[in-house]
Amino acid sequence: MKGLRLNILDKYIIKKFIGTYFFAIIIFIGIIIIFDVSEKIDNFVEKGASLKAIVTQYYGNFVPYFMNMFSPLFVFISVIFFTSKLASHSEIVAMLSGGISFKRLMYPYFISATFIAAMSLALSLFVIPPANRVRLEFTDKYIKDKFINTNKDIHLQLSPGNYVYMESFNSWSNIATRFTLETVEGHSIVSKLSAETAVWDSTSRGWKLFSYYIRNNKGNTQEIKTGHQIDTVINLSVEDLNKRDNYVESYNYRELNDMIKLQKLRGDKRVIYSQIEKQTRFALPFSAFILTLIGVSLSAKKKKGGIGINIGIGLMLSFSYILFLRFSQMFVHAGVLPTWIALWIPNMLYLLIALGLYRAAPK
């Protein structure tokens, strides 16, 4: 344990790592905000967004979201940049010549990576979800047009044995066509309520059914009833139908788990987005350890091309990791792999790359 106590060199590396990490964040976020403002300024002016709302509601909540999403890039750039500087000044050689093993040299790096991973996980679970709720509401109000649900043939299970079907749903008028509500016991339909149209009533928080037809099966007898209008309250609201797929980004961990259970119960195809969001919140912070190991292994040796080559390699690898993490989601949508396997494949692959580079690094 004595060899793992922080010495002056460890504190120096940790200070450089963390300092460069936050410096990279400030620079990149500043650049992104400038480009984002220039792209969205017309929307802000046209829809009357106030300066206070733009700064506090949108960009104030955009920063932690962007910072966490591109955390792998910032980690890699930080490690590559300041480690390459140490190598170019022959400081790495001096450390190794002074009796510090390459394995021991990794100790302050991994302390820094642990801090960044813990911060990223805390942001994902506690800070970003409520921030995203405000940001997404601002986006819907001032940037994007009203969400239009274009799904057809909507089949959902409201509770065990209770099913609802809509041939189509209009998000503008909140009207469903060919509405059917069924209660099933075993393999038999106990009751079936059909209507030509169903209109959402925001006052009663229920549905008004028009031109309805009810059939109840009681043993060997059937009870049939028809009418012009009937009101019904079910465990389904227009909010459930009008949410964008990315709205799961605004749920905290407990809410996300509850949503996944509800979507699985209903047979909602959008459960994929919730499962991807859940796994990403854990897979992304873990990348700090992998990319730190790759960054140190690549940049610890002095190169003729200087820091520029290392930074170029770092940018390529970090962007490829983020791209691969996004691409792996396609395996989930295609039904090829379970969500947790697909979202952890990039980490496992880059971990193998990291271990290979570590073995080839100067000892």
C-alpha positions in Angstrom: 0.0 0.0 0.0 3.0 2.3 0.6 3.8 2.3 -3.1 0.3 3.5 -3.9 0.4 6.6 -1.8 0.3 9.8 -3.9 3.6 11.4 -4.3 4.5 14.7 -5.9 4.8 13.2 -9.4 1.3 11.6 -9.0 -0.2 14.8 -8.0 1.4 16.6 -10.9 0.0 14.1 -13.4 -3.4 14.2 -11.9 -3.4 18.0 -11.9 -2.3 18.0 -15.6 -4.9 15.4 -16.6 -7.9 16.9 -14.9 -6.9 20.4 -15.8 -6.4 19.6 -19.5 -9.7 17.7 -19.5 -11.7 20.7 -18.3 -9.7 23.0 -20.6 -10.6 20.9 -23.6 -14.3 20.9 -22.5 -14.3 24.7 -22.3 -12.7 25.2 -25.7 -14.9 22.6 -27.5 -18.1 23.7 -25.9 -17.4 27.3 -26.7 -16.8 26.4 -30.4 -19.9 24.2 -30.5 -22.2 26.9 -28.9 -21.0 29.5 -31.4 -21.8 27.2 -34.4 -25.1 26.2 -32.7 -26.2 29.7 -32.2 -25.5 30.7 -35.8 -27.5 27.7 -36.9 -30.5 28.3 -34.7 -30.7 32.1 -34.4 -33.4 32.3 -37.0 -35.6 29.9 -35.0 -35.0 31.8 -31.8 -36.0 35.1 -33.4 -38.9 33.7 -35.4 -40.5 32.0 -32.4 -39.8 34.7 -29.9 -37.4 33.0 -27.5 -36.1 35.4 -24.9 -32.3 35.7 -24.2 -32.8 34.5 -20.7 -34.6 31.4 -21.8 -31.9 30.7 -24.5 -29.1 31.0 -22.0 -30.6 29.3 -18.9 -33.1 26.8 -20.3 -31.3 25.7 -23.5 -27.5 26.3 -23.3 -27.4 26.0 -19.6 -28.8 22.5 -19.8 -27.0 21.8 -23.1 -23.6 22.0 -21.6 -23.8 19.0 -19.2 -25.5 16.9 -21.9 -22.8 17.7 -24.5 -20.0 17.4 -22.0 -21.0 13.9 -21.1 -21.8 12.7 -24.6 -18.3 13.7 -25.8 -16.5 12.8 -22.6 -14.5 10.0 -24.3 -13.2 12.6 -26.8 -12.1 15.0 -24.1 -10.5 12.2 -22.1 -8.5 11.0 -25.0 -7.4 14.5 -26.1 -6.3 15.4 -22.6 -4.2 12.2 -22.1 -2.6 12.4 -25.6 -1.8 16.1 -25.3 -0.1 16.4 -21.9 1.5 12.9 -22.1 3.0 13.7 -25.5 4.4 16.9 -24.0 6.0 14.8 -21.2 7.4 12.4 -23.7 8.8 15.2 -26.0 10.6 16.7 -23.0 12.0 13.2 -22.2 10.2 13.3 -18.8 8.7 9.9 -19.3 12.2 8.5 -20.0 13.5 10.1 -16.8 10.6 8.6 -14.8 11.2 5.1 -16.1 15.0 5.5 -15.7 14.4 6.6 -12.1 12.9 3.2 -11.2 9.2 3.9 -11.8 7.6 1.1 -13.7 5.2 1.8 -16.5 2.5 0.0 -14.5 3.1 2.3 -11.6 3.1 5.3 -13.9 -0.5 4.4 -14.9 -1.6 4.8 -11.2 -2.2 8.6 -11.2 -3.8 8.3 -14.7 -6.3 5.8 -13.5 -7.1 7.9 -10.4 -7.9 10.7 -12.8 -10.0 8.4 -15.0 -11.9 7.2 -11.9 -12.8 10.8 -11.0 -13.9 11.5 -14.6 -15.9 8.2 -14.8 -17.6 8.9 -11.5 -18.4 12.4 -12.5 -19.8 11.1 -15.9 -21.9 8.5 -14.1 -23.3 11.1 -11.6 -24.1 13.4 -14.5 -25.9 10.6 -16.4 -28.0 9.5 -13.4 -28.8 12.6 -11.5 -27.9 15.9 -13.4 -28.5 15.4 -17.1 -32.1 13.8 -16.9 -33.8 16.9 -15.3 -31.6 19.2 -17.4 -32.7 17.3 -20.5 -36.3 17.7 -19.5 -36.0 21.5 -19.6 -33.8 21.4 -22.8 -36.2 19.2 -24.7 -39.2 21.2 -23.7 -37.4 24.4 -25.0 -36.4 22.5 -28.2 -40.0 21.5 -28.9 -41.2 25.0 -28.2 -38.7 27.1 -30.1 -36.6 24.9 -32.4 -38.4 21.9 -33.7 -41.9 21.7 -35.1 -44.7 19.9 -33.2 -44.1 16.2 -33.0 -46.3 14.2 -35.3 -47.1 10.6 -34.5 -47.1 8.9 -37.8 -47.4 5.3 -36.4 -50.1 3.1 -37.9 -51.7 0.0 -36.4 -50.8 0.8 -32.8 -51.1 -2.3 -30.6 -50.6 -1.9 -26.8 -51.2 -3.9 -23.7 -52.5 -1.6 -21.0 -52.4 -4.2 -18.2 -52.4 -8.1 -18.2 -55.4 -9.1 -20.3 -56.3 -5.6 -21.5 -55.4 -4.5 -25.0 -55.9 -1.4 -27.1 -55.7 -1.0 -30.8 -55.7 2.1 -33.0 -55.6 2.0 -36.7 -54.0 5.6 -36.7 -53.6 8.5 -34.3 -53.5 12.2 -35.3 -51.2 14.2 -33.0 -52.7 17.6 -34.2 -56.3 16.8 -33.2 -55.6 14.0 -30.7 -58.0 11.7 -32.5 -57.6 8.0 -33.0 -59.5 6.0 -35.7 -60.7 2.4 -35.6 -60.3 2.3 -31.8 -60.6 -1.1 -30.1 -60.4 -2.1 -26.4 -60.3 -5.8 -25.6 -60.3 -7.8 -22.3 -58.9 -11.3 -22.7 -59.0 -14.1 -20.2 -57.0 -17.1 -21.2 -57.6 -17.6 -24.9 -61.1 -16.1 -24.9 -62.2 -12.5 -25.5 -64.4 -11.5 -22.5 -65.4 -8.1 -23.8 -64.7 -5.9 -26.8 -65.3 -2.2 -27.2 -65.0 -0.8 -30.7 -65.4 2.8 -31.9 -65.0 4.6 -35.3 -63.2 7.4 -33.6 -61.7 8.2 -30.1 -61.1 11.8 -29.1 -58.9 12.7 -26.1 -60.6 14.8 -23.5 -58.0 16.8 -21.5 -60.5 17.8 -18.9 -61.5 14.4 -17.8 -58.2 12.8 -18.8 -60.1 10.2 -20.7 -61.3 9.3 -24.2 -64.6 10.1 -25.8 -65.7 7.2 -28.1 -68.0 7.9 -31.1 -70.1 5.3 -32.9 -69.2 2.6 -30.5 -70.1 -1.1 -30.3 -69.7 -3.2 -27.2 -69.8 -7.0 -27.0 -69.7 -8.8 -23.7 -69.4 -12.6 -23.6 -71.0 -14.1 -20.5 -70.7 -17.9 -20.7 -72.7 -19.0 -23.6 -74.5 -15.7 -24.0 -73.5 -12.4 -25.6 -74.5 -8.9 -24.6 -74.3 -6.4 -27.4 -74.7 -2.6 -27.0 -74.3 0.2 -29.5 -74.5 4.0 -29.2 -73.3 7.3 -30.5 -71.0 8.4 -27.7 -69.4 6.9 -24.5 -66.7 8.0 -22.2 -63.9 5.8 -21.0 -60.8 6.2 -18.9 -57.8 3.8 -19.6 -54.2 3.7 -18.7 -53.1 5.5 -21.9 -52.9 9.3 -22.5 -52.0 11.4 -25.5 -48.7 12.2 -23.7 -47.8 8.5 -24.1 -48.5 8.7 -27.8 -47.0 12.2 -28.5 -43.6 11.7 -26.9 -40.5 11.8 -29.1 -38.3 8.8 -28.9 -35.5 10.7 -27.3 -37.7 11.9 -24.4 -36.3 9.0 -22.4 -33.2 11.1 -22.0 -35.2 13.2 -19.5 -36.0 10.3 -17.1 -33.9 9.6 -14.0 -32.8 6.0 -13.4 -35.9 5.0 -11.4 -38.2 6.6 -14.0 -36.3 4.9 -16.8 -36.7 1.5 -15.2 -40.4 2.1 -14.6 -40.8 3.2 -18.2 -39.0 0.1 -19.5 -41.3 -2.1 -17.4 -44.4 -0.3 -18.7 -43.3 -0.4 -22.3 -42.5 -4.1 -22.1 -46.0 -4.7 -20.6 -47.6 -2.7 -23.4 -45.5 -4.3 -26.1 -44.4 -0.8 -27.1 -41.7 -0.9 -29.8 -40.1 2.2 -28.4 -38.8 0.2 -25.4 -35.6 -0.2 -27.5 -34.8 3.5 -27.0 -35.3 3.3 -23.3 -33.0 0.2 -23.0 -30.3 1.9 -25.2 -30.5 5.0 -23.0 -30.1 2.9 -19.8 -27.1 0.9 -21.1 -25.4 4.0 -22.5 -25.5 5.7 -19.1 -23.2 3.0 -17.8 -21.1 2.1 -20.8 -20.0 5.6 -21.6 -18.4 6.4 -18.2 -16.5 3.1 -18.3 -14.8 4.3 -21.5 -12.7 6.7 -19.5 -10.5 3.8 -18.2 -10.1 2.3 -21.7 -9.3 5.5 -23.5 -6.9 6.6 -20.8 -4.9 3.3 -21.2 -4.9 3.7 -25.0 -3.8 7.3 -24.8 -0.9 6.8 -22.4 0.3 3.7 -24.3 0.3 5.6 -27.6 1.9 8.9 -26.4 4.4 7.7 -23.8 7.0 7.2 -26.5 8.7 10.2 -28.0 8.0 10.4 -31.8 9.8 12.3 -34.5 6.6 13.9 -35.7 6.0 15.5 -32.3 2.7 16.0 -30.5 0.7 16.6 -33.7 0.8 12.9 -34.8 -0.3 11.7 -31.4 -3.2 14.2 -31.3 -4.2 13.1 -34.8 -4.2 9.5 -33.8 -6.1 10.4 -30.6 -8.8 12.3 -32.4 -9.2 9.4 -34.9 -9.5 6.8 -32.2 -11.8 8.8 -29.9 -14.2 9.8 -32.8 -14.2 6.2 -34.0 -15.2 5.0 -30.5 -18.1 7.5 -30.3 -19.1 6.5 -33.8 -18.9 2.8 -33.0 -21.0 3.4 -29.9 -23.7 5.0 -32.0 -23.4 2.4 -34.7 -23.8 -0.5 -32.2 -27.3 0.7 -31.5 -28.2 -0.5 -35.0 -27.7 -4.1 -33.8 -30.4 -3.5 -31.2 -32.9 -1.9 -33.7 -32.2 -4.8 -36.1 -32.9 -7.3 -33.3 -29.5 -8.9 -33.9 -28.1 -8.5 -30.3 -29.6 -7.8 -26.9 -29.2 -4.2 -25.8 -26.5 -4.7 -23.1 -24.3 -6.8 -25.4 -24.6 -4.4 -28.3 -23.8 -1.3 -26.2 -20.9 -2.9 -24.5 -19.2 -4.3 -27.6 -17.3 -1.0 -28.3 -15.9 -1.1 -24.7 -14.9 -4.7 -25.0 -13.3 -4.2 -28.5 -11.4 -1.1 -27.5 -10.3 -2.8 -24.2 -8.6 -5.4 -26.3 -6.9 -2.7 -28.4 -5.9 -0.9 -25.2 -4.3 -4.1 -23.7 -2.5 -4.7 -27.0 -1.0 -1.2 -27.0 -0.1 -1.4 -23.3 1.9 -4.6 -23.9 3.7 -2.8 -26.8 4.3 0.4 -24.8 7.8 1.3 -23.5 8.6 -0.5 -20.3 
